[in-house]
Amino acid sequence: MVIGVLGLSVGLALGGVVLLAVLGYALQRSVDADATRTAEAVARLAAEDALPDPLPVAGGQVRVQVVDAQGRIRAASIDADRLVPMVRPDRLDPDRRERLVVSGERVGLAGPVRVVTVPAGTAADPLTVLVAKSLADVRHSTHVVRTILLVSFPLLVGVLAAVAWRVVGATLRPVEALRRGAEEITGRAGPERLPVPASRDEVHRLAVTLNGMLDRLESARQRQRAFVADAAHELRSPVTNIRTELEVAQRLGDRTDWAAVTESLLADTERLSRLVDDLLLLARLDEAAGRGAARSGPAATGPVELGELLTVTASRYPSPPVEVTPPGAPLWTVGDPDELRRVLTNLLDNAVRHARTRVVLAAAPAGAYHLVTVTDDGPGIPAADRERVFDRFTRLDDARARDAGGAGLGLAIVRELVRRAGGTVSLDDADGPGLRVSLRLPALSPSDEGR
């Protein structure tokens, strides 16, 4: 408000100065025009050698003299001096027109006087017409306008400042309501929203945008709570099982079959280790996505040949056998070999777990992408659940067995890693019974394959 009022005051002050300057210039031009017209009329009379005496003029604020080259007054108006010229002879130029300002005492008028000179007569007898007109009206008019501006200026600034204060206050009132609403948000459970003003302006859009942000934060907080709860539940299961087996072994004492206990503990420990590794990987992926980074950690990216990667990964699954359909020519993509191997491993783990007799792993070119498919002849996944299974800790009913089922993180990791590689993943029905997982990975151009 202070800056605005100061700017308004400076603008009005400059406007007042310009107004006074323009008004003074316009009035001065009017005085010069009237005096010039009178002088030209007298000059025409002098040219015709028809100067009357006294010279006729209109108004009491005008003095007219006709002066010859020696400074003698040939004719004058009734109020003009007939002995002393209004302008000293040494200041007169009989060959050009001039506009001078002289003291009113020399002319017999109050205040400064405007004198206009116009050449007249003939070459043999050059004359100069002097017309003096008082500037008192000009000064009076500018004085009146200046007084009005000085009186009205503070009042106008005060009124405009008061109006601006009310308008700015009314404009900022919804912002203050937003501030109070934001101050009351504590982050506790339950929906928390900011008040939305009724006006359809920028503040309204700001409130709507902030409420949308709060909704997204609430959704993220709920997902985080669900993730923590699911992770705690999944971690508690193997820990509880380990504790139970150790307590039973402690009670049995010498009758404990330590070989069986060791085997069971190792299985639970391995499951717990896989779960912790999956959680850490998802945490790193979320951190990289939050920073907007394409890669996280020391993993190196480079060209990867899919045929070799498929063969090496499938060789780890002897039962049921994983059949590899190699591509007709090398297929190169760019990415982190470890991450792509992790993608195939997770998909093959799911396929082998649910397959009845066989799993087929194949790769083929598909335009700007390479298509990698993992097909099994198991029970498949209903179409309504094919998007849901990519959520974290999501397991269908037949995968919930503690020994055979996973933690529900495999496909979530697959989607995140494939997205980082610039590809997509989708689930479809196989040609017969079963499920086909389709990966589309960006194809590497032939000029970049050797890099």
C-alpha positions as a Markdown table, in Angstrom:
| # | Residue | x | y | z |
|---|---|---|---|---|
| 1 | Met | 0.0 | 0.0 | 0.0 |
| 2 | Val | 2.8 | 2.5 | 0.9 |
| 3 | Ile | 4.6 | 1.8 | -2.4 |
| 4 | Gly | 1.3 | 2.1 | -4.3 |
| 5 | Val | 0.3 | 5.3 | -2.7 |
| 6 | Leu | 3.8 | 6.8 | -3.2 |
| 7 | Gly | 3.6 | 5.8 | -6.9 |
| 8 | Leu | 0.2 | 7.3 | -7.2 |
| 9 | Ser | 1.4 | 10.5 | -5.6 |
| 10 | Val | 4.4 | 10.8 | -7.9 |
| 11 | Gly | 2.1 | 10.1 | -10.9 |
| 12 | Leu | -0.4 | 12.8 | -9.9 |
| 13 | Ala | 2.4 | 15.3 | -9.1 |
| 14 | Leu | 3.9 | 14.8 | -12.5 |
| 15 | Gly | 0.5 | 15.0 | -14.1 |
| 16 | Gly | -0.1 | 18.3 | -12.3 |
| 17 | Val | 3.2 | 19.8 | -13.4 |
| 18 | Val | 2.5 | 18.8 | -17.0 |
| 19 | Leu | -1.0 | 20.2 | -16.8 |
| 20 | Leu | 0.3 | 23.6 | -15.6 |
| 21 | Ala | 3.0 | 23.6 | -18.3 |
| 22 | Val | 0.5 | 22.8 | -21.0 |
| 23 | Leu | -2.0 | 25.3 | -19.7 |
| 24 | Gly | 0.6 | 28.1 | -19.5 |
| 25 | Tyr | 1.8 | 27.3 | -23.0 |
| 26 | Ala | -1.8 | 27.3 | -24.4 |
| 27 | Leu | -2.6 | 30.6 | -22.8 |
| 28 | Gln | 0.7 | 32.2 | -23.9 |
| 29 | Arg | -0.1 | 31.0 | -27.5 |
| 30 | Ser | -3.5 | 32.6 | -27.2 |
| 31 | Val | -2.0 | 35.9 | -26.1 |
| 32 | Asp | 0.6 | 35.8 | -28.9 |
| 33 | Ala | -2.1 | 35.0 | -31.5 |
| 34 | Asp | -4.3 | 38.0 | -30.4 |
| 35 | Ala | -1.4 | 40.4 | -30.4 |
| 36 | Thr | -0.1 | 39.2 | -33.8 |
| 37 | Arg | -3.6 | 39.6 | -35.4 |
| 38 | Thr | -3.8 | 43.2 | -34.0 |
| 39 | Ala | -0.2 | 44.0 | -35.2 |
| 40 | Glu | -0.9 | 42.6 | -38.7 |
| 41 | Ala | -4.1 | 44.6 | -39.0 |
| 42 | Val | -2.1 | 47.8 | -38.1 |
| 43 | Ala | 0.7 | 46.8 | -40.4 |
| 44 | Arg | -1.8 | 46.6 | -43.3 |
| 45 | Leu | -3.0 | 50.1 | -42.5 |
| 46 | Ala | 0.6 | 51.4 | -42.4 |
| 47 | Ala | 1.3 | 49.8 | -45.8 |
| 48 | Glu | -1.6 | 51.6 | -47.2 |
| 49 | Asp | -0.5 | 54.9 | -45.5 |
| 50 | Ala | -3.8 | 55.0 | -43.7 |
| 51 | Leu | -2.8 | 55.0 | -40.1 |
| 52 | Pro | -5.5 | 56.7 | -38.0 |
| 53 | Asp | -4.5 | 58.5 | -34.9 |
| 54 | Pro | -5.2 | 57.3 | -32.3 |
| 55 | Leu | -5.0 | 53.6 | -33.4 |
| 56 | Pro | -8.2 | 51.7 | -32.7 |
| 57 | Val | -7.8 | 48.7 | -30.4 |
| 58 | Ala | -10.2 | 46.4 | -28.6 |
| 59 | Gly | -9.9 | 46.1 | -24.8 |
| 60 | Gly | -8.0 | 48.1 | -22.2 |
| 61 | Gln | -5.2 | 45.6 | -21.7 |
| 62 | Val | -3.7 | 46.2 | -25.2 |
| 63 | Arg | -1.2 | 49.0 | -26.2 |
| 64 | Val | -0.2 | 49.7 | -29.8 |
| 65 | Gln | 2.6 | 51.9 | -31.2 |
| 66 | Val | 4.0 | 52.4 | -34.7 |
| 67 | Val | 7.7 | 53.3 | -34.5 |
| 68 | Asp | 10.0 | 54.3 | -37.4 |
| 69 | Ala | 13.6 | 53.4 | -37.8 |
| 70 | Gln | 14.8 | 56.4 | -35.6 |
| 71 | Gly | 12.6 | 55.2 | -32.7 |
| 72 | Arg | 10.1 | 57.9 | -33.1 |
| 73 | Ile | 6.4 | 57.1 | -32.5 |
| 74 | Arg | 4.4 | 57.7 | -35.6 |
| 75 | Ala | 1.1 | 56.6 | -34.2 |
| 76 | Ala | -0.3 | 55.1 | -31.0 |
| 77 | Ser | -3.4 | 53.8 | -29.4 |
| 78 | Ile | -5.3 | 56.0 | -27.0 |
| 79 | Asp | -3.7 | 54.5 | -23.9 |
| 80 | Ala | -0.2 | 54.1 | -25.2 |
| 81 | Asp | 2.7 | 56.5 | -24.5 |
| 82 | Arg | 3.4 | 58.8 | -27.5 |
| 83 | Leu | 6.9 | 59.7 | -26.5 |
| 84 | Val | 8.7 | 56.6 | -25.2 |
| 85 | Pro | 8.6 | 53.4 | -27.3 |
| 86 | Met | 7.5 | 50.2 | -25.4 |
| 87 | Val | 10.7 | 48.5 | -26.5 |
| 88 | Arg | 14.1 | 50.3 | -26.7 |
| 89 | Pro | 15.1 | 51.0 | -30.4 |
| 90 | Asp | 18.3 | 49.1 | -30.1 |
| 91 | Arg | 16.3 | 45.9 | -29.4 |
| 92 | Leu | 14.1 | 46.3 | -32.4 |
| 93 | Asp | 14.8 | 44.6 | -35.8 |
| 94 | Pro | 12.7 | 46.2 | -38.5 |
| 95 | Asp | 13.2 | 43.1 | -40.8 |
| 96 | Arg | 11.7 | 40.3 | -38.7 |
| 97 | Arg | 8.9 | 39.5 | -36.2 |
| 98 | Glu | 9.8 | 39.1 | -32.5 |
| 99 | Arg | 8.1 | 38.2 | -29.3 |
| 100 | Leu | 9.4 | 40.0 | -26.2 |
| 101 | Val | 8.5 | 40.2 | -22.5 |
| 102 | Val | 9.0 | 43.6 | -20.9 |
| 103 | Ser | 8.1 | 45.2 | -17.6 |
| 104 | Gly | 4.6 | 46.5 | -17.2 |
| 105 | Glu | 5.9 | 49.8 | -15.8 |
| 106 | Arg | 7.3 | 50.7 | -19.3 |
| 107 | Val | 3.9 | 50.1 | -20.9 |
| 108 | Gly | 1.6 | 51.2 | -18.2 |
| 109 | Leu | 0.2 | 47.8 | -17.4 |
| 110 | Ala | 0.4 | 45.6 | -14.3 |
| 111 | Gly | 2.8 | 42.7 | -14.3 |
| 112 | Pro | 4.9 | 41.4 | -17.2 |
| 113 | Val | 3.7 | 42.4 | -20.7 |
| 114 | Arg | 4.0 | 40.4 | -23.9 |
| 115 | Val | 5.1 | 42.6 | -26.8 |
| 116 | Val | 4.8 | 41.4 | -30.4 |
| 117 | Thr | 6.7 | 43.3 | -33.2 |
| 118 | Val | 5.7 | 43.1 | -36.9 |
| 119 | Pro | 7.5 | 45.0 | -39.7 |
| 120 | Ala | 5.4 | 47.5 | -41.6 |
| 121 | Gly | 5.8 | 50.5 | -44.0 |
| 122 | Thr | 7.9 | 50.5 | -47.1 |
| 123 | Ala | 11.5 | 50.1 | -48.0 |
| 124 | Ala | 12.0 | 53.9 | -48.0 |
| 125 | Asp | 10.2 | 54.4 | -44.8 |
| 126 | Pro | 10.4 | 51.2 | -42.6 |
| 127 | Leu | 8.1 | 51.0 | -39.7 |
| 128 | Thr | 7.6 | 48.6 | -36.8 |
| 129 | Val | 4.3 | 47.9 | -35.2 |
| 130 | Leu | 4.5 | 47.2 | -31.5 |
| 131 | Val | 1.5 | 45.5 | -29.8 |
| 132 | Ala | 1.7 | 44.9 | -26.0 |
| 133 | Lys | -0.7 | 42.7 | -24.1 |
| 134 | Ser | -0.8 | 42.1 | -20.4 |
| 135 | Leu | 0.0 | 38.6 | -19.1 |
| 136 | Ala | -2.0 | 39.2 | -15.9 |
| 137 | Asp | -4.9 | 36.9 | -17.1 |
| 138 | Val | -2.4 | 34.1 | -17.9 |
| 139 | Arg | -0.8 | 34.4 | -14.5 |
| 140 | His | -4.2 | 34.5 | -12.8 |
| 141 | Ser | -5.4 | 31.5 | -14.6 |
| 142 | Thr | -2.3 | 29.4 | -13.9 |
| 143 | His | -2.4 | 30.5 | -10.3 |
| 144 | Val | -6.0 | 29.4 | -9.9 |
| 145 | Val | -5.3 | 26.0 | -11.4 |
| 146 | Arg | -2.2 | 25.6 | -9.3 |
| 147 | Thr | -4.2 | 26.4 | -6.2 |
| 148 | Ile | -6.9 | 23.9 | -7.1 |
| 149 | Leu | -4.3 | 21.2 | -7.7 |
| 150 | Leu | -2.6 | 21.9 | -4.4 |
| 151 | Val | -5.9 | 21.7 | -2.5 |
| 152 | Ser | -7.4 | 18.8 | -4.4 |
| 153 | Phe | -4.2 | 16.7 | -4.7 |
| 154 | Pro | -4.0 | 15.6 | -1.0 |
| 155 | Leu | -7.7 | 15.0 | -0.9 |
| 156 | Leu | -7.6 | 12.9 | -4.0 |
| 157 | Val | -4.6 | 10.9 | -2.8 |
| 158 | Gly | -6.3 | 10.2 | 0.5 |
| 159 | Val | -9.6 | 9.1 | -1.1 |
| 160 | Leu | -7.8 | 6.8 | -3.5 |
| 161 | Ala | -5.6 | 5.4 | -0.7 |
| 162 | Ala | -8.7 | 4.6 | 1.3 |
| 163 | Val | -10.4 | 3.0 | -1.6 |
| 164 | Ala | -7.3 | 1.0 | -2.4 |
| 165 | Trp | -7.0 | -0.1 | 1.2 |
| 166 | Arg | -10.5 | -1.4 | 1.2 |
| 167 | Val | -10.1 | -3.1 | -2.2 |
| 168 | Val | -6.8 | -4.7 | -1.3 |
| 169 | Gly | -8.2 | -5.8 | 2.1 |
| 170 | Ala | -11.2 | -7.4 | 0.5 |
| 171 | Thr | -8.9 | -9.1 | -2.0 |
| 172 | Leu | -6.5 | -10.4 | 0.6 |
| 173 | Arg | -9.3 | -11.6 | 3.0 |
| 174 | Pro | -9.6 | -14.9 | 1.2 |
| 175 | Val | -5.8 | -15.3 | 1.3 |
| 176 | Glu | -5.9 | -14.7 | 5.1 |
| 177 | Ala | -8.6 | -17.4 | 5.3 |
| 178 | Leu | -6.3 | -19.7 | 3.4 |
| 179 | Arg | -3.5 | -19.0 | 5.8 |
| 180 | Arg | -5.7 | -19.7 | 8.8 |
| 181 | Gly | -6.9 | -22.9 | 7.2 |
| 182 | Ala | -3.3 | -24.0 | 6.4 |
| 183 | Glu | -2.3 | -23.2 | 10.0 |
| 184 | Glu | -5.1 | -25.5 | 11.3 |
| 185 | Ile | -3.9 | -28.4 | 9.2 |
| 186 | Thr | -2.1 | -30.8 | 11.6 |
| 187 | Gly | -1.5 | -33.9 | 9.5 |
| 188 | Arg | -3.7 | -36.1 | 11.6 |
| 189 | Ala | -6.0 | -38.7 | 10.1 |
| 190 | Gly | -9.0 | -37.5 | 8.2 |
| 191 | Pro | -9.6 | -35.2 | 5.3 |
| 192 | Glu | -8.1 | -31.7 | 5.7 |
| 193 | Arg | -9.0 | -29.0 | 3.2 |
| 194 | Leu | -8.6 | -25.2 | 2.8 |
| 195 | Pro | -11.6 | -22.9 | 2.5 |
| 196 | Val | -12.5 | -22.1 | -1.1 |
| 197 | Pro | -13.8 | -18.5 | -1.7 |
| 198 | Ala | -16.9 | -18.1 | -3.8 |
| 199 | Ser | -15.3 | -15.7 | -6.2 |
| 200 | Arg | -14.1 | -17.2 | -9.5 |
| 201 | Asp | -10.7 | -15.5 | -9.5 |
| 202 | Glu | -7.0 | -16.4 | -9.0 |
| 203 | Val | -7.5 | -16.9 | -5.2 |
| 204 | His | -10.3 | -19.4 | -5.9 |
| 205 | Arg | -8.1 | -21.3 | -8.4 |
| 206 | Leu | -5.2 | -21.2 | -5.8 |
| 207 | Ala | -7.5 | -22.7 | -3.1 |
| 208 | Val | -8.7 | -25.4 | -5.5 |
| 209 | Thr | -5.1 | -26.3 | -6.5 |
| 210 | Leu | -4.0 | -26.4 | -2.9 |
| 211 | Asn | -6.9 | -28.7 | -2.0 |
| 212 | Gly | -5.9 | -30.9 | -4.9 |
| 213 | Met | -2.4 | -31.0 | -3.5 |
| 214 | Leu | -3.7 | -31.9 | -0.1 |
| 215 | Asp | -5.7 | -34.7 | -1.6 |
| 216 | Arg | -2.7 | -36.1 | -3.3 |
| 217 | Leu | -0.6 | -35.8 | -0.2 |
| 218 | Glu | -3.4 | -37.6 | 1.7 |
| 219 | Ser | -3.5 | -40.4 | -0.9 |
| 220 | Ala | 0.3 | -40.7 | -0.7 |
| 221 | Arg | 0.1 | -40.8 | 3.1 |
| 222 | Gln | -2.5 | -43.5 | 3.0 |
| 223 | Arg | -0.4 | -45.5 | 0.5 |
| 224 | Gln | 2.6 | -45.1 | 2.8 |
| 225 | Arg | 0.6 | -46.2 | 5.8 |
| 226 | Ala | -0.7 | -49.2 | 3.9 |
| 227 | Phe | 2.8 | -50.0 | 2.6 |
| 228 | Val | 4.3 | -49.8 | 6.1 |
| 229 | Ala | 1.4 | -51.9 | 7.5 |
| 230 | Asp | 1.8 | -54.6 | 4.8 |
| 231 | Ala | 5.6 | -54.6 | 5.1 |
| 232 | Ala | 5.3 | -55.0 | 8.9 |
| 233 | His | 2.8 | -57.9 | 8.4 |
| 234 | Glu | 5.0 | -59.6 | 5.9 |
| 235 | Leu | 8.1 | -59.2 | 8.0 |
| 236 | Arg | 6.3 | -60.4 | 11.1 |
| 237 | Ser | 5.3 | -63.7 | 9.6 |
| 238 | Pro | 8.8 | -65.1 | 9.1 |
| 239 | Val | 10.1 | -63.6 | 12.3 |
| 240 | Thr | 7.2 | -65.1 | 14.2 |
| 241 | Asn | 7.8 | -68.5 | 12.6 |
| 242 | Ile | 11.5 | -68.4 | 13.4 |
| 243 | Arg | 10.7 | -67.5 | 17.0 |
| 244 | Thr | 8.1 | -70.2 | 17.3 |
| 245 | Glu | 10.5 | -72.9 | 16.0 |
| 246 | Leu | 13.3 | -71.8 | 18.3 |
| 247 | Glu | 10.9 | -71.8 | 21.3 |
| 248 | Val | 9.7 | -75.3 | 20.5 |
| 249 | Ala | 13.3 | -76.5 | 20.0 |
| 250 | Gln | 14.3 | -75.0 | 23.3 |
| 251 | Arg | 11.4 | -76.8 | 25.1 |
| 252 | Leu | 12.2 | -80.1 | 23.4 |
| 253 | Gly | 15.8 | -79.9 | 24.4 |
| 254 | Asp | 17.8 | -83.0 | 23.4 |
| 255 | Arg | 14.8 | -84.4 | 21.5 |
| 256 | Thr | 14.9 | -81.5 | 18.9 |
| 257 | Asp | 15.7 | -82.5 | 15.3 |
| 258 | Trp | 18.2 | -79.8 | 14.7 |
| 259 | Ala | 18.7 | -80.7 | 11.1 |
| 260 | Ala | 15.0 | -80.1 | 10.4 |
| 261 | Val | 14.9 | -77.0 | 12.5 |
| 262 | Thr | 18.0 | -75.6 | 10.7 |
| 263 | Glu | 16.4 | -76.3 | 7.3 |
| 264 | Ser | 13.2 | -74.6 | 8.3 |
| 265 | Leu | 15.0 | -71.6 | 9.8 |
| 266 | Leu | 17.2 | -71.2 | 6.7 |
| 267 | Ala | 14.0 | -71.2 | 4.5 |
| 268 | Asp | 12.4 | -68.5 | 6.7 |
| 269 | Thr | 15.6 | -66.6 | 6.7 |
| 270 | Glu | 15.9 | -66.7 | 3.0 |
| 271 | Arg | 12.3 | -65.6 | 2.6 |
| 272 | Leu | 12.9 | -62.8 | 5.1 |
| 273 | Ser | 16.1 | -61.8 | 3.2 |
| 274 | Arg | 14.2 | -61.7 | -0.2 |
| 275 | Leu | 11.5 | -59.6 | 1.4 |
| 276 | Val | 14.0 | -57.1 | 2.8 |
| 277 | Asp | 15.8 | -56.9 | -0.5 |
| 278 | Asp | 12.6 | -56.2 | -2.3 |
| 279 | Leu | 11.6 | -53.5 | 0.1 |
| 280 | Leu | 15.0 | -51.8 | -0.2 |
| 281 | Leu | 14.8 | -52.0 | -4.0 |
| 282 | Leu | 11.3 | -50.4 | -4.0 |
| 283 | Ala | 12.6 | -47.7 | -1.6 |
| 284 | Arg | 15.4 | -46.9 | -3.9 |
| 285 | Leu | 13.1 | -46.8 | -6.9 |
| 286 | Asp | 10.7 | -44.4 | -5.1 |
| 287 | Glu | 13.6 | -42.2 | -4.1 |
| 288 | Ala | 14.9 | -42.1 | -7.7 |
| 289 | Ala | 11.4 | -41.3 | -9.0 |
| 290 | Gly | 11.0 | -38.5 | -6.4 |
| 291 | Arg | 14.2 | -36.9 | -7.4 |
| 292 | Gly | 13.2 | -37.2 | -11.1 |
| 293 | Ala | 16.4 | -39.1 | -11.8 |
| 294 | Ala | 16.5 | -41.7 | -14.5 |
| 295 | Arg | 19.0 | -44.0 | -12.6 |
| 296 | Ser | 19.9 | -44.4 | -8.9 |
| 297 | Gly | 23.0 | -45.9 | -7.4 |
| 298 | Pro | 26.1 | -47.2 | -9.1 |
| 299 | Ala | 24.3 | -49.4 | -11.6 |
| 300 | Ala | 25.7 | -48.9 | -15.1 |
| 301 | Thr | 23.6 | -48.8 | -18.2 |
| 302 | Gly | 24.6 | -50.0 | -21.7 |
| 303 | Pro | 23.7 | -52.2 | -24.6 |
| 304 | Val | 22.2 | -55.5 | -23.6 |
| 305 | Glu | 21.7 | -58.5 | -26.0 |
| 306 | Leu | 18.3 | -60.0 | -25.1 |
| 307 | Gly | 18.9 | -63.4 | -26.7 |
| 308 | Glu | 21.8 | -64.1 | -24.4 |
| 309 | Leu | 20.1 | -62.6 | -21.4 |
| 310 | Leu | 17.1 | -64.9 | -21.9 |
| 311 | Thr | 19.2 | -68.0 | -22.3 |
| 312 | Val | 21.3 | -67.3 | -19.2 |
| 313 | Thr | 18.3 | -66.5 | -17.0 |
| 314 | Ala | 16.2 | -69.5 | -18.2 |
| 315 | Ser | 19.1 | -71.9 | -17.5 |
| 316 | Arg | 18.4 | -71.4 | -13.7 |
| 317 | Tyr | 15.0 | -73.1 | -13.9 |
| 318 | Pro | 15.3 | -76.8 | -14.5 |
| 319 | Ser | 11.8 | -77.8 | -13.3 |
| 320 | Pro | 9.5 | -77.2 | -14.9 |
| 321 | Pro | 11.8 | -76.6 | -17.9 |
| 322 | Val | 11.8 | -73.1 | -19.3 |
| 323 | Glu | 11.8 | -73.2 | -23.1 |
| 324 | Val | 13.6 | -70.4 | -24.8 |
| 325 | Thr | 12.6 | -69.3 | -28.3 |
| 326 | Pro | 15.7 | -67.4 | -29.4 |
| 327 | Pro | 15.3 | -64.5 | -31.8 |
| 328 | Gly | 16.5 | -65.0 | -35.4 |
| 329 | Ala | 19.1 | -62.2 | -35.0 |
| 330 | Pro | 20.6 | -60.4 | -32.0 |
| 331 | Leu | 18.2 | -58.0 | -30.4 |
| 332 | Trp | 19.9 | -55.1 | -28.6 |
| 333 | Thr | 18.3 | -52.9 | -26.0 |
| 334 | Val | 19.8 | -50.3 | -23.6 |
| 335 | Gly | 19.5 | -50.6 | -19.8 |
| 336 | Asp | 21.0 | -52.0 | -16.7 |
| 337 | Pro | 21.7 | -55.7 | -17.2 |
| 338 | Asp | 21.1 | -56.5 | -13.5 |
| 339 | Glu | 17.7 | -54.8 | -13.5 |
| 340 | Leu | 16.7 | -56.5 | -16.7 |
| 341 | Arg | 17.8 | -59.8 | -15.3 |
| 342 | Arg | 15.8 | -59.1 | -12.1 |
| 343 | Val | 12.7 | -58.4 | -14.3 |
| 344 | Leu | 13.0 | -61.7 | -16.1 |
| 345 | Thr | 13.7 | -63.6 | -12.8 |
| 346 | Asn | 10.6 | -62.2 | -11.2 |
| 347 | Leu | 8.5 | -63.1 | -14.2 |
| 348 | Leu | 9.9 | -66.6 | -14.4 |
| 349 | Asp | 9.5 | -67.1 | -10.7 |
| 350 | Asn | 5.7 | -66.4 | -11.0 |
| 351 | Ala | 5.4 | -68.4 | -14.2 |
| 352 | Val | 7.2 | -71.5 | -12.8 |
| 353 | Arg | 5.2 | -71.3 | -9.6 |
| 354 | His | 1.9 | -71.4 | -11.4 |
| 355 | Ala | 2.7 | -73.4 | -14.6 |
| 356 | Arg | 1.4 | -77.0 | -15.0 |
| 357 | Thr | 3.9 | -78.4 | -17.4 |
| 358 | Arg | 5.9 | -75.7 | -19.3 |
| 359 | Val | 7.0 | -72.1 | -19.5 |
| 360 | Val | 8.0 | -70.4 | -22.8 |
| 361 | Leu | 10.4 | -67.5 | -22.9 |
| 362 | Ala | 10.7 | -65.7 | -26.3 |
| 363 | Ala | 11.9 | -62.4 | -27.9 |
| 364 | Ala | 11.1 | -60.8 | -31.2 |
| 365 | Pro | 11.5 | -57.4 | -32.9 |
| 366 | Ala | 8.5 | -55.1 | -32.8 |
| 367 | Gly | 9.3 | -51.9 | -34.6 |
| 368 | Ala | 10.9 | -49.4 | -32.3 |
| 369 | Tyr | 10.7 | -51.9 | -29.5 |
| 370 | His | 11.7 | -55.5 | -28.8 |
| 371 | Leu | 8.9 | -57.8 | -27.5 |
| 372 | Val | 9.8 | -60.2 | -24.8 |
| 373 | Thr | 7.1 | -62.7 | -23.7 |
| 374 | Val | 6.8 | -65.1 | -20.8 |
| 375 | Thr | 4.1 | -67.6 | -21.3 |
| 376 | Asp | 2.9 | -70.4 | -18.9 |
| 377 | Asp | 0.1 | -72.9 | -19.0 |
| 378 | Gly | -1.1 | -72.2 | -15.5 |
| 379 | Pro | -4.5 | -71.0 | -14.3 |
| 380 | Gly | -3.9 | -67.5 | -15.5 |
| 381 | Ile | -5.2 | -64.2 | -14.0 |
| 382 | Pro | -8.7 | -62.9 | -14.4 |
| 383 | Ala | -9.0 | -59.8 | -16.6 |
| 384 | Ala | -10.4 | -57.8 | -13.7 |
| 385 | Asp | -7.3 | -58.4 | -11.7 |
| 386 | Arg | -4.6 | -57.9 | -14.3 |
| 387 | Glu | -4.0 | -54.3 | -13.3 |
| 388 | Arg | -4.4 | -54.8 | -9.6 |
| 389 | Val | -1.6 | -57.4 | -9.4 |
| 390 | Phe | 1.0 | -54.8 | -10.2 |
| 391 | Asp | 0.2 | -53.0 | -6.9 |
| 392 | Arg | 2.4 | -53.7 | -4.0 |
| 393 | Phe | 1.6 | -56.5 | -1.6 |
| 394 | Thr | -1.2 | -57.7 | -3.9 |
| 395 | Arg | -1.6 | -61.5 | -4.1 |
| 396 | Leu | -4.4 | -63.5 | -5.5 |
| 397 | Asp | -6.0 | -66.2 | -3.4 |
| 398 | Asp | -4.1 | -69.1 | -4.9 |
| 399 | Ala | -0.8 | -67.3 | -4.2 |
| 400 | Arg | -1.2 | -66.8 | -0.5 |
| 401 | Ala | 0.3 | -70.0 | 0.7 |
| 402 | Arg | 3.3 | -69.2 | 2.9 |
| 403 | Asp | 5.6 | -71.7 | 1.2 |
| 404 | Ala | 4.6 | -71.3 | -2.4 |
| 405 | Gly | 3.3 | -67.7 | -2.6 |
| 406 | Gly | 5.5 | -64.6 | -2.7 |
| 407 | Ala | 5.1 | -61.3 | -0.8 |
| 408 | Gly | 3.2 | -59.6 | -3.6 |
| 409 | Leu | 6.1 | -57.4 | -4.6 |
| 410 | Gly | 7.5 | -59.2 | -7.7 |
| 411 | Leu | 5.2 | -57.6 | -10.3 |
| 412 | Ala | 5.4 | -54.2 | -8.6 |
| 413 | Ile | 9.2 | -54.3 | -9.0 |
| 414 | Val | 8.9 | -55.5 | -12.6 |
| 415 | Arg | 6.7 | -52.5 | -13.5 |
| 416 | Glu | 9.0 | -50.0 | -11.9 |
| 417 | Leu | 12.2 | -51.5 | -13.4 |
| 418 | Val | 10.6 | -51.7 | -16.9 |
| 419 | Arg | 9.4 | -48.1 | -16.6 |
| 420 | Arg | 12.9 | -47.0 | -15.7 |
| 421 | Ala | 14.2 | -48.8 | -18.8 |
| 422 | Gly | 11.7 | -46.9 | -21.0 |
| 423 | Gly | 9.4 | -49.8 | -21.7 |
| 424 | Thr | 6.0 | -51.2 | -20.8 |
| 425 | Val | 4.6 | -54.4 | -19.3 |
| 426 | Ser | 1.1 | -56.0 | -19.8 |
| 427 | Leu | -0.7 | -59.2 | -19.1 |
| 428 | Asp | -2.8 | -61.2 | -21.7 |
| 429 | Asp | -4.3 | -64.6 | -22.2 |
| 430 | Ala | -2.1 | -67.2 | -23.7 |
| 431 | Asp | -3.1 | -69.1 | -26.8 |
| 432 | Gly | -4.3 | -72.0 | -24.7 |
| 433 | Pro | -4.8 | -72.0 | -20.9 |
| 434 | Gly | -2.4 | -69.8 | -19.1 |
| 435 | Leu | -1.0 | -66.3 | -19.0 |
| 436 | Arg | 1.3 | -64.3 | -21.3 |
| 437 | Val | 3.4 | -61.4 | -19.9 |
| 438 | Ser | 4.5 | -59.0 | -22.6 |
| 439 | Leu | 7.5 | -56.7 | -22.2 |
| 440 | Arg | 8.2 | -54.0 | -24.7 |
| 441 | Leu | 11.8 | -52.7 | -24.4 |
| 442 | Pro | 13.2 | -49.9 | -26.5 |
| 443 | Ala | 15.3 | -51.2 | -29.4 |
| 444 | Leu | 18.8 | -50.0 | -29.8 |
| 445 | Ser | 19.7 | -48.5 | -33.2 |
| 446 | Pro | 22.3 | -50.5 | -35.2 |
| 447 | Ser | 24.7 | -47.5 | -35.0 |
| 448 | Asp | 24.7 | -47.7 | -31.2 |
| 449 | Glu | 25.0 | -51.5 | -30.7 |
| 450 | Gly | 28.7 | -51.4 | -30.5 |
| 451 | Arg | 29.0 | -48.7 | -27.9 |
